[in-house]
């Protein structure tokens, strides 16, 4: 969308031209006034009528300019309102996709409190499964928005995608390979939303596996 600018410059140019002509007409009247010069017998031009005409033209152009400025401000307000409404609709759509994740989490927590002490292990298994379902539901909602996790563990450290917290020597991986994730990173298409915070194999690592990933 083209950014709104000031009213067309030709309107200002017309206004300036009319002002210049009015000034020239005034100068002509002053030159023809008594004592301004010798009378050559010719009739003076009808400068007064021309001044009135130019004054009316200046007033009209000034009014047009004010209306153009008002229209510009109205257009800016409409554009801002349309943008705000579009953002609100998009936010509502995203929230509607995420709310089922909250519902599943509520169900998982409710299931964890059902039963007696003899069913603790069963409730724990249900809770784990419920949390896994919530995670899967949430990742599915993100994927519908084009948001995907950044691949990290077992891959070479990439400062464009990863934020190294510290290094640890490893017997299974060569130096410079991501060992663990502290926080997952996410990207939307080619744009990084958040880097993954990771632990990286240090220089004393003895692993000989391929550093390109598992």
C-alpha positions as CSV (number, residue, x, y, z in Angstrom):
1,X,0.0,0.0,0.0
2,X,1.4,3.4,-0.9
3,X,2.0,5.6,2.1
4,X,-0.2,8.6,2.1
5,X,1.6,11.8,1.3
6,X,0.8,15.5,1.2
7,X,-1.8,16.7,-1.3
8,X,-0.7,16.9,-4.9
9,X,2.0,19.5,-5.5
10,X,0.2,21.0,-8.5
11,X,-2.4,22.4,-6.1
12,X,0.3,24.2,-4.2
13,X,1.8,25.3,-7.5
14,X,-1.5,26.8,-8.6
15,X,-1.8,28.6,-5.3
16,X,1.7,30.0,-5.5
17,X,1.1,31.2,-9.1
18,X,-2.1,32.9,-8.1
19,X,-0.3,34.7,-5.3
20,X,2.5,35.8,-7.6
21,X,0.0,37.2,-10.2
22,X,-1.8,39.1,-7.4
23,X,1.4,40.6,-6.3
24,X,2.2,41.6,-9.8
25,X,-1.2,43.2,-10.2
26,X,-0.7,45.2,-7.0
27,X,2.7,46.4,-8.3
28,X,1.0,47.5,-11.6
29,X,-1.6,49.5,-9.6
30,X,1.1,51.2,-7.6
31,X,3.0,52.1,-10.8
32,X,-0.1,53.6,-12.3
33,X,-1.0,55.6,-9.2
34,X,-0.8,59.4,-9.3
35,X,2.8,60.6,-9.0
36,X,4.2,57.2,-9.8
37,X,5.4,58.3,-13.3
38,X,4.6,60.5,-16.3
39,X,1.2,60.1,-18.0
40,X,1.8,58.8,-21.5
41,X,-1.9,59.3,-22.4
42,X,-2.8,55.6,-22.4
43,X,-5.5,54.1,-20.1
44,X,-4.2,52.1,-17.1
45,X,-5.1,48.4,-17.1
46,X,-8.0,47.2,-15.0
47,X,-5.7,46.1,-12.3
48,X,-8.3,46.3,-9.5
49,X,-10.6,43.8,-11.3
50,X,-7.6,41.5,-11.8
51,X,-6.7,41.7,-8.2
52,X,-10.3,40.8,-7.1
53,X,-10.2,37.9,-9.6
54,X,-6.9,36.6,-8.2
55,X,-8.0,37.0,-4.6
56,X,-11.0,34.9,-5.4
57,X,-8.7,32.3,-7.1
58,X,-6.4,32.3,-4.1
59,X,-9.3,31.8,-1.7
60,X,-10.6,28.9,-3.8
61,X,-7.2,27.2,-4.0
62,X,-6.7,27.6,-0.3
63,X,-10.1,26.1,0.4
64,X,-9.2,23.1,-1.9
65,X,-5.9,22.6,-0.1
66,X,-7.7,22.6,3.2
67,X,-10.2,20.0,1.9
68,X,-7.3,17.9,0.5
69,X,-5.5,17.9,3.9
70,X,-8.7,16.9,5.6
71,X,-9.3,14.1,3.2
72,X,-5.7,13.0,3.7
73,X,-6.2,12.8,7.5
74,X,-9.4,10.9,7.1
75,X,-7.6,8.4,4.8
76,X,-4.8,8.0,7.4
77,X,-7.4,7.3,10.1
78,X,-9.2,4.7,7.9
79,X,-5.9,3.0,7.1
80,X,-4.9,2.8,10.8
81,X,-8.4,1.5,11.7
82,X,-8.2,-1.2,9.0
83,X,-4.7,-2.2,10.2
84,X,-5.9,-2.4,13.8
85,X,-8.9,-4.5,12.8
86,X,-6.8,-6.9,10.7
87,X,-4.4,-7.4,13.6
88,X,-7.3,-8.0,16.0
89,X,-8.8,-10.6,13.7
90,X,-5.5,-12.3,13.2
91,X,-4.9,-12.4,17.0
92,X,-8.4,-13.9,17.5
93,X,-7.8,-16.6,14.9
94,X,-4.5,-17.5,16.6
95,X,-6.0,-17.6,20.1
96,X,-8.9,-19.8,18.8
97,X,-6.3,-22.3,17.6
98,X,-4.4,-22.3,20.9
99,X,-7.3,-22.5,23.2
100,X,-7.8,-26.3,22.6
101,X,-4.3,-26.7,23.9
102,X,-5.3,-25.1,27.2
103,X,-8.4,-27.4,27.3
104,X,-6.3,-30.5,26.9
105,X,-4.0,-29.3,29.7
106,X,-7.0,-28.8,32.0
107,X,-8.2,-32.3,31.2
108,X,-4.7,-33.8,31.9
109,X,-4.5,-32.0,35.3
110,X,-8.0,-33.1,36.2
111,X,-7.2,-36.8,35.3
112,X,-4.1,-36.6,37.5
113,X,-6.2,-36.0,40.6
114,X,-8.7,-38.8,40.0
115,X,-8.5,-42.0,42.0
116,X,-6.9,-43.2,45.3
117,X,-3.3,-43.7,46.3
118,X,-3.2,-47.1,44.7
119,X,-3.8,-45.5,41.3
120,X,-0.9,-43.0,41.6
121,X,1.2,-44.8,38.9
122,X,-1.8,-44.9,36.6
123,X,-2.5,-41.3,37.1
124,X,1.1,-40.4,36.5
125,X,1.0,-42.2,33.2
126,X,-2.2,-40.4,32.3
127,X,-0.7,-37.1,33.2
128,X,2.4,-37.8,31.0
129,X,0.2,-38.8,28.1
130,X,-2.0,-35.7,28.6
131,X,1.0,-33.4,28.6
132,X,2.3,-35.1,25.4
133,X,-1.1,-34.5,23.8
134,X,-0.9,-30.8,24.8
135,X,2.5,-30.5,23.4
136,X,1.5,-32.1,20.1
137,X,-1.6,-29.9,19.9
138,X,0.4,-26.8,20.5
139,X,3.0,-27.7,17.9
140,X,0.2,-28.5,15.4
141,X,-1.3,-25.0,16.0
142,X,2.1,-23.4,15.5
143,X,2.6,-25.4,12.3
144,X,-0.6,-24.1,10.9
145,X,0.9,-20.6,11.3
146,X,4.1,-21.7,9.5
147,X,6.1,-21.9,12.8
148,X,8.4,-24.8,13.2
149,X,11.1,-25.8,15.8
150,X,14.7,-25.2,15.0
151,X,16.7,-28.5,14.5
152,X,19.4,-28.5,17.1
153,X,20.5,-31.7,19.0
154,X,23.2,-33.6,17.1
155,X,23.7,-30.8,14.6
156,X,26.7,-28.5,14.3
157,X,26.4,-25.3,16.3
158,X,25.1,-22.5,14.1
159,X,25.3,-19.0,15.6
160,X,22.5,-17.9,13.2
161,X,20.1,-20.4,14.8
162,X,21.6,-21.3,18.2
163,X,22.5,-19.5,21.4
164,X,25.2,-21.4,23.3
165,X,24.8,-21.3,27.1
166,X,28.1,-23.2,27.7
167,X,30.2,-26.1,26.5
168,X,30.6,-29.6,27.9
169,X,33.1,-32.2,26.8
170,X,31.4,-35.3,25.3
171,X,32.5,-38.8,24.6
172,X,29.9,-39.4,22.0
173,X,30.0,-36.2,19.9
174,X,32.9,-34.2,18.2
175,X,33.5,-30.6,19.3
176,X,31.0,-28.0,18.1
177,X,28.0,-30.3,18.0
178,X,24.8,-29.4,20.0
179,X,24.4,-31.9,22.9
180,X,21.2,-30.7,24.5
181,X,18.5,-28.0,24.2
182,X,17.7,-25.8,27.2
183,X,15.0,-24.0,25.2
184,X,13.7,-24.8,21.8
185,X,14.1,-22.3,19.0
186,X,11.4,-21.5,16.5
187,X,11.3,-20.1,13.0
188,X,8.6,-19.0,10.6
189,X,9.7,-19.7,7.1
190,X,13.2,-18.3,6.7
191,X,12.8,-15.9,9.6
192,X,14.1,-16.8,13.0
193,X,11.6,-16.1,15.8
194,X,13.7,-17.3,18.7
195,X,17.2,-19.0,18.7
196,X,17.5,-22.3,20.5
197,X,19.4,-22.1,23.7
198,X,21.8,-25.1,23.7
199,X,24.7,-26.9,25.3
200,X,27.6,-27.4,22.9
201,X,30.3,-30.1,22.8
202,X,33.5,-28.5,24.0
203,X,37.0,-28.7,22.5
204,X,37.9,-31.7,24.7
205,X,35.1,-33.9,23.2
206,X,36.3,-37.3,22.0
207,X,33.4,-38.3,19.8
208,X,34.1,-39.3,16.2
209,X,30.6,-39.4,14.8
210,X,29.6,-37.2,11.9
211,X,29.1,-33.6,12.9
212,X,26.2,-33.1,10.4
213,X,23.5,-34.4,12.8
214,X,22.0,-37.7,13.8
